[in-house]
Every structure is written in C-alpha cells, then in structure tokens.
C-alpha cells in the first residue's frame, strides 16, 4: 500500500481545497410573472420561457 513520502502542510492542503467551495445558485426574475426562476428553464408558476408560453397553466383561482 502506498504511503505519503512527506507530510502535507496546512497551507498546501488548504490551497488544494480552495476550489471545493459551494457557490450559490443563480436566480433571475421571470419577465412574465416576476417569480424567481433558474436561468434557461421554464417558469413553474406561469409556464413561460423567453416570453412565450411553453406549458399551459390553468389559473387556480
């Protein structure tokens, strides 16, 4: 079984892990209804994408 030749210092370990940070997801406002939506996806509330109605949603009023 392989054994490390030298001990890894705190700095080197932290520099290696510097790219592992979790980024916050990007959200934008739907131009039709104003609901917060992930970019490049259909709005769940109104069913529109790029200003066109892709999924027909029935009003639950």
Secondary structure per residue as TSV (DSSP state, phi and psi in degrees):
chain	resnum	aa	ss	phi	psi
A	1	X	-	360.0	139.9
A	2	X	-	-73.8	142.6
A	3	X	-	-125.0	137.4
A	4	X	-	-60.9	136.3
A	5	X	S	-71.1	-41.7
A	6	X	S	-129.5	156.5
A	7	X	-	-72.1	138.9
A	8	X	-	-84.7	124.9
A	9	X	-	-72.2	163.1
A	10	X	H	-60.0	-41.2
A	11	X	H	-64.4	-47.1
A	12	X	H	-65.1	-38.9
A	13	X	H	-64.4	-43.6
A	14	X	H	-70.8	-34.9
A	15	X	H	-65.7	-38.0
A	16	X	H	-65.7	-36.4
A	17	X	G	-87.1	1.8
A	18	X	G	-66.0	-21.5
A	19	X	G	-91.5	-0.5
A	20	X	G	-88.8	5.3
A	21	X	-	-67.2	144.4
A	22	X	-	-85.9	129.5
A	23	X	-	-95.9	148.1
A	24	X	-	-71.6	142.7
A	25	X	-	-72.1	144.4
A	26	X	-	-85.0	132.3
A	27	X	E	-130.4	146.6
A	28	X	E	-129.0	165.8
A	29	X	E	-86.4	139.1
A	30	X	-	-70.3	128.4
A	31	X	T	-67.4	-20.8
A	32	X	T	-84.8	-53.1
A	33	X	T	-112.7	-13.4
A	34	X	-	86.4	5.2
A	35	X	-	-72.6	147.7
A	36	X	E	-76.8	126.1
A	37	X	E	-135.6	146.5
A	38	X	E	-68.7	144.1
A	39	X	T	-65.7	149.9
A	40	X	T	64.7	31.7
A	41	X	S	-136.5	156.5
A	42	X	-	-73.8	139.8
A	43	X	-	-69.0	129.9
A	44	X	T	-73.7	-26.0
A	45	X	T	-80.3	-49.2
A	46	X	T	-108.3	-13.3
A	47	X	-	77.4	21.7
A	48	X	E	-103.7	153.4
A	49	X	E	-145.9	124.8
A	50	X	T	55.3	38.6
A	51	X	T	81.3	-0.1
A	52	X	E	-114.3	145.9
A	53	X	E	-80.6	113.0
A	54	X	-	-94.0	-43.7
A	55	X	S	-115.3	127.0
A	56	X	-	-78.7	123.6
A	57	X	-	-109.6	132.2
A	58	X	-	-86.9	136.5
A	59	X	-	-70.2	128.3
A	60	X	-	-97.2	53.8
A	61	X	-	-102.4	360.0
